[in-house]
Amino acid sequence: MSTTVAPKKQARKKAQAPAIISDRARAENRLGMRLVAPAVILMLIVTAWPMAQALYLSLFRYRLTAPDDREFVGLANYGTVLTDQLFWQDTWNTVLIMVVTVAIELVIGFAFAMVMHRIIFARGVVRTSILIPYGIVTVVSAYAWQFAFSLNNGFVNGWLPFVPDDYNWFGGHWSAMFAIMVSEIWKTTPFMSLLLLAGLSQISEDMIEAAQVDGATWWQRLWKVILPNMRAAIMVAVLFRALDAFRIFDNIFVMTKGAEDTESSSFLTYRQVIEQVQLGLGSALSVLLFLAVLLIAFLIVKLFKVDLAQARGEA
């Protein structure tokens, strides 16, 4: 019995032992720190003061039309925001847009990445065509989709046989949200496919060919070989797009201006600061938006559990 327990204890100790970092990994870490240090310092210089100013103003009841009537209220602005039903409704809209658009973009973007990776004939033309929507300015794209879904001049109603010709897409909450999501997916799917294409390029063809020789089907190669080796690229793509989608503003501003309960958190912040010149409440909203972005980034990194050293081949 002791002979069986001993190997188990040794295996447990090996599993709990800290990973040994190679000299190459340390050198790459130091080089990476030196390369990103100038950009990080510049970003801190540019963003530290506005962030500190927003945090400071969030502690005051401060309206721009009455600059002398500024009153320190502590965390009262945060209490006002967090107990407001409109804030939670806009947060729900934002989270819904983020989850739906990122999930659909991940699937379509992966399909585009597979096409761009495998195609041989006219590869440059195909890649350029797929990436064209991402090169269009977001406001221009939003106006184009607003025209497409327009009741009087749009072509969507004519293209969809199950939709009446006089259907008003911007006359209801869910239909307006659908139009906003479509415009967001069309615009940013190429960015997702570009990141996933970079991940596909890192997978060794020998691994895929070996799995094919062993009799693995296409789906088995996809689930057992391709996707596990793309975990780092998928995490980066989802992280970037989720953070960008959570801050959606342009599409909503152009297409609905927040009508039919389609406001997002960023649009609510815009209305408080720009339209109602409530700098205190607007600053509190911006701080909460920043904290939400940090939380989303933390959850995505924890969800994927990517070992970057292993992804580089250091393990």
N, C-alpha and C positions, 0 to 999 in steps of 0.2 A: 504493500500500500504506500509506503514511503517513497518507493521508486517512482510511483505515478504522480505523487504530489509534488516532488522536487522539480521535475520538468515544467509542471504548470506554474510553479512559483517563479522559476527562471524566465519562462515566457512572459509572465506578468510583469516582471521587473524590466525586461527588455522593452515591452510595450510602453511602460511608464517612463523609461529613460528619455531624457531630453534629446531632441534631434541635434546631431553634430553639424554645425555650419562649416562648410568648406572654405578654404582660403579664397577660392574664386568667387563664392557668394559674398564674402565680406568685402572683397575688392569691388564687386559690382554695386554693393550697397553704398560704399563710400563714394564711388564715381557717380551713382545716381543722386546722392545727396548734394554733391558739388554741382551737378548739372541743373537740378531744380531749385537750388538755393537762390539764385538771382531772381527767378520768376516768383518764388514764394515771398521774398523780401519786397519785391515791387508790388505784388498783390496786397500784402499787408499794409504797405504805405498808402495805397490807393483806397483800400476798403476799410481799414481800421477806424479812421476818423468818422466816416458816415455811419458805421455800425455803432460806434460809441455815442455818436450824436443821437441816433435813433433810440438807443437804450435810455439815454438821458431824457429825451423829450417824452418818452413813454411814461415817465413818472410825473408828468405835469398835465393839468387841464389847460390846454393851450390852443387857442383859435387864432389863425393868422390874421383875421380881420380885427382882432383886439390884442395886439402884441403886448400891451402893457398890463393886460388883465390875465396874467399867468399865475396859476396856483399849483403848488406842490400837492399831489394827491397820493403819492406812493404807488401802490399796486392797484389802485382803484380802477384805472383804465383796463387793466387785464381782467379784473372781475367783471367789468361792464361787457367786455368782449366775450368772455367765456360763458356768461349767462344769457347771451343774446341768441335767440333761435335762428336769426338770419346768419350768424357766423357759422353755426353747425350745419345749416342747410347748404351754404356755400362750400363748406369743407367737404360735405358729402358729394356735392357735384364735382369738386376737384378730384377727390379720391376715385370716384366712378370713372371720370374721364381718363385718369392716369392708368387705372387697372385695365380697362377695356382697350384703350388704344395701344398700350405697351404689349399686351397679350397678343392682339391681332398683328401688330407690327413685327413681333418676334417670329410668328409663324410665316407671314408673307415675306419678311426680310430674309429668313433662312432659305425659303424657296428661291428667292432672287439670288442669294449668295451661292447656292448650289448651281444655278444656271450660269452665273458669271464665272464660277470656278471650273465647271466642266466643259463649257462651250469652247469650241476650237475655231469655227468659222466666224469671222467678223466679231471677234471678241471685244475689240475696242469700241465698235459701234454699239454693241449690246450694253456694255458697261456704261457708256456715256448716256444712252437713252434711259437706262434705269435711274441714273443719278440726276437727271434733269430737274425733277420736282424739288429736290433738296437745294438746288441752286437758285430757286425763285424766292424772292423776298416774301416773308410770311404774310405781310399785309396785302401784297398783290395776290397771293394764293387765296387768302380769305375772301377778298373781293370777287375773285373768279368763282369760288364755290357759292358765294352769296347770290351771284347772278345765275349760277346753274340751278339752285334750288328756288329761285324767285318764282312767285305765283304767275306773274304776267309774262316774263321774258325767259324764264328758265327752261332747260331742255330735259331735266330729270323726269318730270311728270310724263313727258312724251316718250321717254325711253323705257319707263317701267310700266308694263301693261296692267299690273295689278293696282296701280295708283291712279285715282281720278285726275283728270286734267286740271280741275280747279282746286286741287289739294294744296293747302297752305302749310308748308313745312315749318315756318316760323310762327305758326299760330297756336302751337301747343308745346308743352314742356319736353316731352320725350322725342317728338319729331325734331324740334330745334336742337336738342342734345345730340341726336343722331347726325344731323347735318354738321354740327361742330366737330364731332368725332371723325366723320368721313374726311373733312378738310384736314384735320390733324394727321390722320393716318396716311393720306395721300402725300402730304408734305414731308413727313419725317421717316417713312418707311425706308427710303434709300439710305439714310444715315445708319439705320439699324443693319441693313444688308451690307453696308461697307465695313462695319465693325465685325460682323459675322464672317465676311469674306476673309478678313485678316486671320481670324481663328481657323478657318478651313485650310488656309494656306500653310498653317503650321503642322497639320496632321500628316504623318508619314504615309506615303502611298503603299509602302511595304506592309504596314499593319492592315490596311484595307484589303490588299491583295491576299495576304495570309488568311484573313477571315473568309474571303471568298473561296479560296482553295479548300478550306476546312468545311465548306458547304453552307456557310451562313447566307441567309437570304438578304435582300436589300434592307428590309426593316430591321433584321438582326444586326447588320453592320451599322445601321444608323443608330440604334439604341445602345449597342454594346461597344462600339468602337468610336464612331464619329462624335456623338454628343458628349460622352464622358471626357474625351480629350479636348472638347471645346468649352468646358465649364468656365474657364477663366475669361474667354472672349464673350461668352453669353452673359456672365456677371457684369462685365464692363458695359456691354451694350444695354442691358436692362437698367443698370445703375444710371448711366448718362440719360437715357430716355425717360426714366421714371422721374428724375429730378427736373428735367426740362418740362415734362408734361404736367407736373404738379404746379409749375409756375405759369400755366397757360393764361394768356391775356389777349394777345392780338386777335385770335380768331373770334373770341367772344365779343370783343370791343367792336369789330367790324361787322360781324354777322347778326348779332342780336342786341348788343349794348346792354346785356344783362336782363333783357325782357324774358317773360315766361319762366322765371326762376332759373335762369341759366348762368347766374353769376358764379365766378370762381373766387377763391381766396384772394388772388392778386387783384381781381377786378374790384372786390370789396375794399381793399386797401386803397386802390386808385380813387374810388368814390369818396372815401373819408378824407384823403389828403388833398386831392385836386378839386373835386366838386364842392365838398363841404368844408374845406380848409381846416379840418380838425387834426392838427398835427399831433396832439397827444394820443388820441385813439388810433390814428393812422400809424404812428410809430409803434404802438403796442401790437397792432396787427402785423406789421412788418417783422417785429421781433419773434412773434409766434410763428410766422411763416418760415423764418430762418430756422427756428428750432424744429419745426416739422420736417424741413428738408434734411436736417442732420439726423433726425430719427429714422427717416426713410432710408437714408444711406446706410445707417448702422444696421437696420433690419435686413436690407438686401445683402450686405456683406456677410452677416451671420447666417442668412438663409442658404447661400451657396457654399459656404465653408471652403473657399478655394485656398489651397496651399500654393502660394505664388512660387516658393522655392521648388516645389514638385513640378509646377507648370513649366518652370525653366529647365527642368531636368536635373536639378541639384539633389533630389532626394535619393 
